[in-house]
């Protein structure tokens, strides 16, 4: 299984539904979402994703989940190519990043996390195996071990934030 980094910039998308999503995930609900994945077509069902808050504090990783649908094209007239790539995924952990993150950006600057470029300009970056293993270990220590959500879930949530290089939101 490969792990990928998804990016959320509150400057680009305020994500008002985040507190509700976090409450639902904490209550054990299988919350699914749609996320822009930049130009990456490498994400496959079952792959791990971690969501990193960038651009303003608190910066860091605050969510994790599993891809349930490989990248697909969504029409987007604001994009030069006329579409954007999105994935579907299900959260297994989601903190309200308006309030705080699980792993801070400062922690990600230390070895072994420092082998990874965390300030990616778009979502869909592969997390290097050395950083992935360390992140998963720290993540489990802080959030606990949970069973993997069923991979057959269809998205039920409102569209999530665009990649930082995207100018608009995903159409619903």
N, C-alpha and C positions, 0 to 999 in steps of 0.2 A: 504494500500500500504506500502511496506517495502522499505527502502533505503539501498543501498550497497555502499561500498567504492571500487573504482578501483584505482590502483596504477600505476604511471608512473615514471620510473627512467631514466633520460637522460643519465646516465652512461651505462645503458643496451641497450637503443634504442634512438638515437638522434632525431628521428621523424622530418625529414626535411619538411614533408608536413604540419606540424602544422600551420604555418602562413597562408597558403592557406585555410586550413580547417576553421580557425578562421574568415577569411575574408568572406568566403561563408556563415557561420552561421550568422555572423553579417548582411549580406545582406538579410537574411530571407530564405535562402535555407535550406531545410530539409536534412542535412548531416547525413548519417548513417555510422556506423563503426562496426568493429569486434574487440573484446577485449578478451584476456585471462582472465579467472575468477578463477584461481588457481584450487582448488579441490571442490569448491562450486557448488552444483547442485540446490541451493535454489532460484536462481534468476528466476523470471517469467515475462512474458510479462506484461508491465504496471508498473513494479517496477521502482523506482527512483534510479539513479546512480549519484555519484559525483566522479570526478577524482582528485586525490591528487598527486602533484609532490613531490617526495622524493629524497634523496641522495645529491642534491646540490641546492643552492639558484638560483632563489627564490622558496622556499618551500611553499606549501599550496594548497588549492583547487582552481581549475581554470576552471572546466567544469562540466556540468550537463546534464542529459538526461533521457531517458526512455528506458527500455529494450523492444525490439521488438521480440526477439527470445530467448527461454530458452536455458540453456547450452547444447552444442552438442560437440561431439568428433571430433577433427581434427587430422588426422594421423601426428605423429611427431616422427621420428626415433631417435631423440636425447633424447627423454624422456624415462625413465625406463619403464613406462607403455605402451609406444608405441603410445600415443596420448596425446593431451592436450584439456582441456575444454575451449570453447569460447562461448561468447554471442554476439548477434547483438543488437545494440541500436542506437537511434537517439538523436543527441545533441539538447538541447534547449538553451544552452549557452556554448560558448567556447572562452576563452581568449588565446592569444598567450603566453603560459607560459615560452617561451624563454625570454619574456620581463617582465612579472609580473603575479601575481595571484590575485584572487578576495578576498579570505580569507587566510591570512598568517598563517604559522605554529605557530608563536608566539601567534596569536589570538586563535588558537585551544588549546593552553595550559591553557587558562583561563576557569573558570566555566561558563556555564554548559558544554562547549565542552570537558573539561578535563575528563569527565566520559568515554570518548571514547579513544581507542587505535588507534591513527592516523598513527603510523609508522608500519603498518602491513607489513608483509613480502611478501604477495601476495594479489592479487585482490580477491574480492568476500566476504569481511568481512561485516557483517550486522552492520549498524550504529544504535547505541542504540537510542530508542525513544526520550529520553531527549535531546541528542545531535542532533538528526535528526530535531526535531522541532525548536530548536534554530538556526541550520544551515540554514534550509529552510527560516526562518524569516529574518535572516541577508542576505542570498543570494538574496531574493526578494527585499530587501531594496537597495541592491547594483546593481542588474542587471535589476530590473523591473519585472513586471508580464507579462508573455507571454502565449499564448494559447499552449495547449499541442499538440505536433506533432501527426499526424496520426500513429497509432500503426502498420499499415499494410505495412510499408516501408521495402523494401528489401535492404540489404547493397549495396551501390554504391561506397564506399570509399575504398582506399587502406588499407590493414591491418595495425593496430596500434601496439603500443609497446607491448612486452610481459610483463608478470608479472615479478617482480624483481627476482624471483627464477627461471625463465625460462632462458635458455641459447641462444635461437634463436628466430627468428621472425616467424610470422605466414606465411605459404606458401600461395602465391596468385594463 
